[in-house]
Amino acid sequence: MKTRPPISAARRIRFPIAVLMVIACSTSFRCNWACGQSDVSSENEVVDRFWDVLLRRPRPGIALDRIYSHHVQNGSVDTFLRSLDRGPTEEQAGEHQMIRGLIQLRRGQSSAAVDSLRKADRLLPADAMSSYYFALALQAAGNTDEAVVAFQRSIDRKPSRREAADVYFELSHLQTQAKKTQEAIATLASLQERFPGDQEIGQRIARTLVAERLFPAALDKYSELADSTQQPEEKIHCQIEAAEIKRQLGDVQESM
């Protein structure tokens, strides 16, 4: 009877090591899969939170950026946009249309943005910024006259202080581009009347008038600010700006 040769020590060691390696690989795979699932779940939770924020207040900002980036990375932007095209009787249809229009505006799809934001403007009559973003879309699409009307409607809806300035300045800029200088100046004057004594807005109005080369109105504004401010440094700044405008007005008159 033949005896079985003894198993070498090396073979006895290799076998359990191989088993352990298989177990380790299996465990590692399950761990990586679980971690991957956890990462996806965590990302979805973050996106859901930003979506809730955006739906409550549909505006450009961090929430819109995160939602848009998420769909870009997943190649689902077009599908997402289609899902936002809600009918007027559906829940929060106005907010969905506004978000849709903001994304289309961001992608340079001005005509599509006009359609979406027109719907949002009708569905959200109390939201001044729905008219504002509708006006921006109209402006991007070249519909200047209708954009002016939409900007004015936004003003009539009484936007907040933080948002009102942007509306007034955009309208004023559009009027200046259309060579409606006096209307542009009147728009900025209306902004100051709405927030009387607000030096920050006054300074921004003055800088805008200079940037638009409306020097006589800018000179009046800086002179007014110099007289009204109680801050010595601000008074000096306004006086310097007024002096520089006078110099520029002199140069303009000499060139004529």
DABELRA-V631407 format. One record per backbone hydrogen bond with DSSP energy under -1.0 kcal/mol. NH is the residue of the N-H (numbers start at 1). CO is the residue of the C=O. Records with the same first field share a line. If there is no record, write none. Layout:
NH = CO + CO
This chain:
12 = 8
13 = 9
14 = 10
15 = 11
17 = 13
18 = 14
19 = 15
20 = 16
21 = 17
22 = 18
23 = 19
24 = 20
25 = 21
26 = 22
27 = 23
28 = 24
29 = 25
30 = 26
31 = 27
32 = 28
33 = 29
34 = 30
35 = 31
36 = 32
37 = 33
38 = 34
39 = 35
40 = 36
41 = 37
42 = 38
43 = 39
44 = 40
45 = 41
46 = 42
47 = 43
48 = 44
49 = 45
50 = 46
51 = 47
52 = 48
53 = 49
54 = 50
55 = 51
56 = 52
57 = 53
59 = 57
65 = 61
66 = 62
67 = 63
68 = 64
69 = 65
70 = 66
71 = 67
72 = 68
73 = 69
74 = 70
75 = 72
76 = 71
80 = 76
81 = 77
82 = 78
83 = 79
84 = 80
85 = 82
86 = 84
90 = 87
93 = 90
96 = 92
97 = 93
98 = 94
99 = 95
100 = 96
101 = 97
102 = 98
103 = 99
104 = 100
105 = 101
106 = 102
107 = 103
108 = 105
109 = 104
110 = 108
113 = 109
114 = 110
115 = 111
116 = 112
117 = 113
118 = 114
119 = 115
120 = 116
121 = 117
122 = 118
123 = 119
124 = 120
127 = 124
132 = 128
133 = 129
134 = 130
135 = 131
136 = 132
137 = 133
138 = 134
139 = 135
140 = 136
141 = 137
142 = 139
143 = 138
144 = 142
147 = 143
148 = 144
149 = 145
150 = 146
151 = 147
152 = 148
153 = 149
154 = 150
155 = 151
156 = 152
157 = 153
158 = 155
164 = 160
165 = 161
167 = 163
168 = 164
169 = 165
170 = 166
171 = 167
172 = 168
173 = 169
174 = 170
175 = 171
176 = 172
177 = 173
178 = 174
179 = 176
180 = 175
181 = 179
184 = 180
185 = 181
186 = 182
187 = 183
188 = 184
189 = 185
190 = 186
191 = 187
192 = 188
193 = 189
194 = 190
195 = 191
198 = 195
199 = 197
202 = 198
203 = 199
204 = 200
205 = 201
206 = 202
207 = 203
208 = 204
209 = 205
210 = 206
211 = 207
212 = 208
213 = 210
214 = 209
215 = 213
218 = 214
219 = 215
220 = 216
221 = 217
222 = 218
223 = 219
224 = 220
225 = 221
226 = 222
227 = 223
228 = 224
229 = 225
235 = 231
236 = 232
237 = 233
238 = 234
239 = 235
240 = 236
241 = 237
242 = 238
243 = 239
244 = 240
245 = 241
246 = 242
247 = 243
248 = 244
249 = 245
250 = 246
251 = 247
252 = 248
253 = 249
254 = 250
255 = 251
256 = 252
